[in-house]
Amino acid sequence: MSEGEESLVVAKDLGKRYGDFIALHPLNVKVSSGEFFGVFGPNGAGKSTFIKLLTGQLRPSIGAVEVLGINAAKEPQKLKANIGIVPESESPPSYLTPSEFLQFVGKLRGIDDLDAKVEHWMDWFGLDEKRDTMCKDLSKGQRQKVMLASAFIHEPKLLFLDEPFANLDPIYQRKCRQWLLDMVANGGTIFLCSHVLEMAERMCNRMAIINHGKVLAAGTVKGLKESDEETLEDVFIRLVGHSIEEAERMSDEGISEEE
């Protein structure tokens, strides 16, 4: 972290388990202001658990996390009021229209000039023709746009995104990528979880690769490569493949991961 930067996300020995199942092994992470930090891993690797712990949606089994100086476990509502979140599989309320939902979010957040901002994001995401359509009748991509708009509308300085582009067409994927990059260039901070490695190459300052709830490696994209010839896909397969082999070996030998 450079001099003058502040740590907006600080996790210390953060872990989560459900009975005997370890969803996330204890880890430590710091994300500084102005960073685009990405967490990448295969489906079921623990990415969503990680982001839910950081945003106060889950309570940790061990360790602690502070975001914007707020204890995520003790003050989740205060935290959520000061950040933007796009969960992986959440949709806007079924019986509100897109504009009604954005008005609702804006009023909760006390946004000034709310009508103009709702109109801006409705237009930005091409939702004008759907303003009177119930969200339950929108396509998956349109519902994703509404969720992104609800996270962007109050212009938070810290965004948490979990597979944010999964249902977007290529045009809006590119448009959103550029908006996020501009946000970071203007001093914003983003914490992203995804399995799409292309996003790491294009967008992230630093990244971590996780599997089976463990951080396998973390650093800059360039720093994770063992040579100039190695691609990020090569890095991912090398680390995740080794992780899978190790898990299978421990299972075959009856080795417990209990600490």
Residue, then its C-alpha position, 0 to 999 in steps of 0.5 A: m500500500s502506497e503512502g497516503e492510501e487507506s485500507l478500506v477493507v481489512a480482514k483478519d483471520l477471517g473464516k466461515r464453517y457450517g458444522d464440519f464443512i469449512a466454507l472459507h479457511p481463515l485468511n487475511v486481506k487488505v484492499s486499499s482505496g483506489e484499487f480494483f481487487g478481484v477474487f477468482g476461482p471455479n464455481g463453489a470455490g468460496k467466492s460468494t461466502f467471502i464477499k458475504l462475510l465482507t459485506g455483513q451478509l454472513r457472520p464469520s465463524i472466526g476472525a473479524v472484518e472492517v470495511l470503511g472502518i465499520n465492523a461488518a459483523k456488528e454493524p451490517q446495516k450501517l455498512k450496507a448504507n455506505i457501500g454498493i453491493v451486487p449479489e450473485s443471484e439476487s433480483p429486484p422485488s418482483y412487484l415493483t417496476p425498475s423505476e419504482f425500485l430505484q426510487f425506493v433505493g434512492k429514498l433509503r439512501g437519502i439521495d439528492d436530486l433523486d428523480a434525475k438520477v433515476e432517469h439517468w440510470m434508466d436511460w444508461f441501462g436502456l430500460d426506458e421502455k420497461r419503466d412500467t413493467m413489473c420486475k418479475d416480467l423482465s429478462k434476466g439481463q434486464r433484472q441484472k441491469v436494475m440491480l447494477a443501477s441500484a448499486f451505482i445510483h448513490e455513487p459509493k466509493l466502495l463497490f462489492l460485485d459478485e459475478p456482476f456481468a453474468n446475464l449481460d450482453p457484450i455491449y453492456q458488459r463493455k459499457c459497465r467495465q468502462w464505467l467501473l474502470d472510470m470509477v477507480a480512475n477517479g478514486g473509487t474502490i472495487f472488490l470483485c468476485s468472478h470466475v471469468l479470468e478475462m476480467a482480471e487481465r482487463m481490470c484488476n490491480r491485484m487479485a487472489i485465486i481461491n479454491h475449496g475455501k482456501v486462498l491459493a495465491a494473491g498478488t498482481v496479475k504479472g506477479l502471479k505468472e512464473s514466466d512471460e509466456e505463462t498466461l493467466e489461464d495457465v496460472f489458474i489451471r496450475l494452481v486450481g489443478h494442484s488444489i484439486e489433486e491435493a484435496e483428492r489425495m487427502s480424501d483418499e488418505g482419510i486426512s482431516e482438514e480440521e485445525 
